[in-house]
């Protein structure tokens, strides 16, 4: 049984990694959810079709042709760290570094962005999205955007138990307001 850290992105699947993470389980989790809920699969397909129809109606943009006046969208994020052992309690510095990496990636500020292969250049852009740690929790109290939760559960399965405080996990703050990342040790 090998412990793995899961970075669950409830707002985006497949974003980077936090310290000591071996694998992100969001793809497997999403596949299981779709397999168990056929109606979600058809909804997913309808959303994809809608996006494709909207994209086909837009004029083709040239490389970095976004107007300068496009506002930056700032998304408040809460990091839920559900840990059993102290080593699993990711330090603030690692979280801050990951938030900086997300900003660089979504704003296309990476130093190596000049090396973008020519075939990707038409798609490479500043998304005008910045993720920032939440400053206010759902009750209006000041926060640093990091929720640390000690749990007596040493290993979690790829199910929704970790998303419930009643199961010694973390209850989300409201995905209509906050983006969320969850770190947890997973069973093989």
Secondary structure as a PSIPRED ss2 file (coil, helix, strand):
# PSIPRED VFORMAT (PSIPRED V4.0)

   1 X C   1.000  0.000  0.000
   2 X C   1.000  0.000  0.000
   3 X C   1.000  0.000  0.000
   4 X E   0.000  0.000  1.000
   5 X E   0.000  0.000  1.000
   6 X E   0.000  0.000  1.000
   7 X E   0.000  0.000  1.000
   8 X E   0.000  0.000  1.000
   9 X E   0.000  0.000  1.000
  10 X C   1.000  0.000  0.000
  11 X C   1.000  0.000  0.000
  12 X C   1.000  0.000  0.000
  13 X C   1.000  0.000  0.000
  14 X C   1.000  0.000  0.000
  15 X C   1.000  0.000  0.000
  16 X C   1.000  0.000  0.000
  17 X C   1.000  0.000  0.000
  18 X C   1.000  0.000  0.000
  19 X C   1.000  0.000  0.000
  20 X C   1.000  0.000  0.000
  21 X C   1.000  0.000  0.000
  22 X C   1.000  0.000  0.000
  23 X C   1.000  0.000  0.000
  24 X C   1.000  0.000  0.000
  25 X C   1.000  0.000  0.000
  26 X H   0.000  1.000  0.000
  27 X H   0.000  1.000  0.000
  28 X H   0.000  1.000  0.000
  29 X H   0.000  1.000  0.000
  30 X H   0.000  1.000  0.000
  31 X H   0.000  1.000  0.000
  32 X H   0.000  1.000  0.000
  33 X H   0.000  1.000  0.000
  34 X H   0.000  1.000  0.000
  35 X H   0.000  1.000  0.000
  36 X H   0.000  1.000  0.000
  37 X C   1.000  0.000  0.000
  38 X H   0.000  1.000  0.000
  39 X H   0.000  1.000  0.000
  40 X H   0.000  1.000  0.000
  41 X H   0.000  1.000  0.000
  42 X H   0.000  1.000  0.000
  43 X H   0.000  1.000  0.000
  44 X H   0.000  1.000  0.000
  45 X H   0.000  1.000  0.000
  46 X H   0.000  1.000  0.000
  47 X H   0.000  1.000  0.000
  48 X H   0.000  1.000  0.000
  49 X H   0.000  1.000  0.000
  50 X H   0.000  1.000  0.000
  51 X H   0.000  1.000  0.000
  52 X H   0.000  1.000  0.000
  53 X H   0.000  1.000  0.000
  54 X H   0.000  1.000  0.000
  55 X H   0.000  1.000  0.000
  56 X H   0.000  1.000  0.000
  57 X H   0.000  1.000  0.000
  58 X C   1.000  0.000  0.000
  59 X C   1.000  0.000  0.000
  60 X C   1.000  0.000  0.000
  61 X C   1.000  0.000  0.000
  62 X C   1.000  0.000  0.000
  63 X C   1.000  0.000  0.000
  64 X C   1.000  0.000  0.000
  65 X C   1.000  0.000  0.000
  66 X C   1.000  0.000  0.000
  67 X C   1.000  0.000  0.000
  68 X C   1.000  0.000  0.000
  69 X C   1.000  0.000  0.000
  70 X C   1.000  0.000  0.000
  71 X C   1.000  0.000  0.000
  72 X C   1.000  0.000  0.000
  73 X E   0.000  0.000  1.000
  74 X E   0.000  0.000  1.000
  75 X E   0.000  0.000  1.000
  76 X E   0.000  0.000  1.000
  77 X E   0.000  0.000  1.000
  78 X E   0.000  0.000  1.000
  79 X E   0.000  0.000  1.000
  80 X E   0.000  0.000  1.000
  81 X E   0.000  0.000  1.000
  82 X E   0.000  0.000  1.000
  83 X E   0.000  0.000  1.000
  84 X C   1.000  0.000  0.000
  85 X C   1.000  0.000  0.000
  86 X H   0.000  1.000  0.000
  87 X H   0.000  1.000  0.000
  88 X H   0.000  1.000  0.000
  89 X C   1.000  0.000  0.000
  90 X C   1.000  0.000  0.000
  91 X C   1.000  0.000  0.000
  92 X H   0.000  1.000  0.000
  93 X H   0.000  1.000  0.000
  94 X H   0.000  1.000  0.000
  95 X H   0.000  1.000  0.000
  96 X H   0.000  1.000  0.000
  97 X H   0.000  1.000  0.000
  98 X H   0.000  1.000  0.000
  99 X H   0.000  1.000  0.000
 100 X H   0.000  1.000  0.000
 101 X H   0.000  1.000  0.000
 102 X H   0.000  1.000  0.000
 103 X H   0.000  1.000  0.000
 104 X H   0.000  1.000  0.000
 105 X H   0.000  1.000  0.000
 106 X H   0.000  1.000  0.000
 107 X C   1.000  0.000  0.000
 108 X C   1.000  0.000  0.000
 109 X C   1.000  0.000  0.000
 110 X C   1.000  0.000  0.000
 111 X H   0.000  1.000  0.000
 112 X H   0.000  1.000  0.000
 113 X H   0.000  1.000  0.000
 114 X H   0.000  1.000  0.000
 115 X H   0.000  1.000  0.000
 116 X C   1.000  0.000  0.000
 117 X C   1.000  0.000  0.000
 118 X H   0.000  1.000  0.000
 119 X H   0.000  1.000  0.000
 120 X H   0.000  1.000  0.000
 121 X H   0.000  1.000  0.000
 122 X C   1.000  0.000  0.000
 123 X C   1.000  0.000  0.000
 124 X C   1.000  0.000  0.000
 125 X C   1.000  0.000  0.000
 126 X C   1.000  0.000  0.000
 127 X C   1.000  0.000  0.000
 128 X C   1.000  0.000  0.000
 129 X E   0.000  0.000  1.000
 130 X E   0.000  0.000  1.000
 131 X E   0.000  0.000  1.000
 132 X E   0.000  0.000  1.000
 133 X E   0.000  0.000  1.000
 134 X C   1.000  0.000  0.000
 135 X C   1.000  0.000  0.000
 136 X E   0.000  0.000  1.000
 137 X C   1.000  0.000  0.000
 138 X C   1.000  0.000  0.000
 139 X C   1.000  0.000  0.000
 140 X C   1.000  0.000  0.000
 141 X C   1.000  0.000  0.000
 142 X E   0.000  0.000  1.000
 143 X C   1.000  0.000  0.000
 144 X C   1.000  0.000  0.000
 145 X C   1.000  0.000  0.000
 146 X E   0.000  0.000  1.000
 147 X E   0.000  0.000  1.000
 148 X E   0.000  0.000  1.000
 149 X E   0.000  0.000  1.000
 150 X E   0.000  0.000  1.000
 151 X C   1.000  0.000  0.000
 152 X C   1.000  0.000  0.000
 153 X C   1.000  0.000  0.000
 154 X C   1.000  0.000  0.000
 155 X C   1.000  0.000  0.000
 156 X E   0.000  0.000  1.000
 157 X C   1.000  0.000  0.000
 158 X C   1.000  0.000  0.000
 159 X C   1.000  0.000  0.000
 160 X C   1.000  0.000  0.000
 161 X H   0.000  1.000  0.000
 162 X H   0.000  1.000  0.000
 163 X H   0.000  1.000  0.000
 164 X C   1.000  0.000  0.000
 165 X H   0.000  1.000  0.000
 166 X H   0.000  1.000  0.000
 167 X H   0.000  1.000  0.000
 168 X C   1.000  0.000  0.000
 169 X C   1.000  0.000  0.000
 170 X C   1.000  0.000  0.000
 171 X C   1.000  0.000  0.000
 172 X C   1.000  0.000  0.000
 173 X C   1.000  0.000  0.000
 174 X C   1.000  0.000  0.000
 175 X C   1.000  0.000  0.000
 176 X C   1.000  0.000  0.000
 177 X C   1.000  0.000  0.000
 178 X C   1.000  0.000  0.000
 179 X E   0.000  0.000  1.000
 180 X E   0.000  0.000  1.000
 181 X E   0.000  0.000  1.000
 182 X E   0.000  0.000  1.000
 183 X E   0.000  0.000  1.000
 184 X E   0.000  0.000  1.000
 185 X E   0.000  0.000  1.000
 186 X E   0.000  0.000  1.000
 187 X C   1.000  0.000  0.000
 188 X C   1.000  0.000  0.000
